[in-house]
């Protein structure tokens, strides 16, 4: 494999593969480096994304949604129709919501194939030891160089760790895949003492569900994530076929996402909506912008900072609303369960919905 490229991308998940696709389609050379043998495995998330129509409502300033999100049917487990917000009492509030439950490994593999169709090359089972200037050093001693380097490697991305000092609130999550009979029309978010400072989820899949939760440790009163996970899991029956864990950056996108010839994208840049934990679609939105700007930079000397400017136009308002909603929600969801129950009623239903879907300043306006 050649050593000199126009662009090197670290991490081949949804952000990395999408940025690679949009850079390479303009004719520049792109290498993606990933430590996994099979990109997309092991599974590390809840697997829920909004439908394209739902995304248009949630993100009205993002253009050409269908061109960006080309999820094949083979990567879709099922489609949902409703979202239920559930307080400790169990008396949930239901809302219409068009969701897509993914087979996440197949989804990520499909994004890899899309990128390869544009000429992107992938180097897997390869870990990064350091990123220095234009050079990417691997642990096995190889050195690759590029005009632009993108960090798309999640919360532990080496570009982010080496070149950015800004801190993020990383919420640990645990989840399981379970066989069983679940309401295939409805995704659930649970709040209260079952997941202090965060939430738990029950996302149906074909013949089962993805069930998990995330917490803020400072509100957990000394109990660890495993304690809350096992307690929540015990409510559900079925054969557990997989268990996983990860972390979500919940502080919103970083103030700066470009430094010299380096960009960070996706979870590495905090592109997760703090109020609901959604990160796959938002990362792909940011990755398309990054890929397009990088190509224009190499071909026409467009400043890389255009990436930050366009991101703010398309997603800045949504991110600001989502961060405000998390701040208010953190105050509520660390309260005693009886107060959380009181907050979930017909009078607050519209406000809660607007907060979760990032439509509202402070969940009110």
Buried (B, 14 or more C-beta within 10 A) or exposed (E): EEEEBBBBBBBBBBBBBBBBBBBBBBEBBBBBBBBBEEBBEEBBBBBBBBBBEBBEEBBEEBEEBEEBBEBEEEBBBBEBEBBBBBBBEEEBBBBEBBBBBBBBBBBBBBBBEBBBEBBBBBBBEBEBBEBEEBBBBBEEEBEBBBBBBBBBBBBEBBBBBEBBEEEBBBBBBBBBBBBBEBEBEBBBBBBBBBBBBBBBBBBBBEBBBBBBBBBBBEBBEEEEBEEBBEBBBEEBEBEBEEBBBBBBBBBBBBEEBBEEBBBBBBBBBBBBBBBBBBBBBBBBBBBBBBBBBBBBBBEEEBEBBBBBEBBBEBBBBBBBBBBBBBEBBBEBBBBEBEBBBBBBEEEBBBBBBBBBBBBBBEBEE
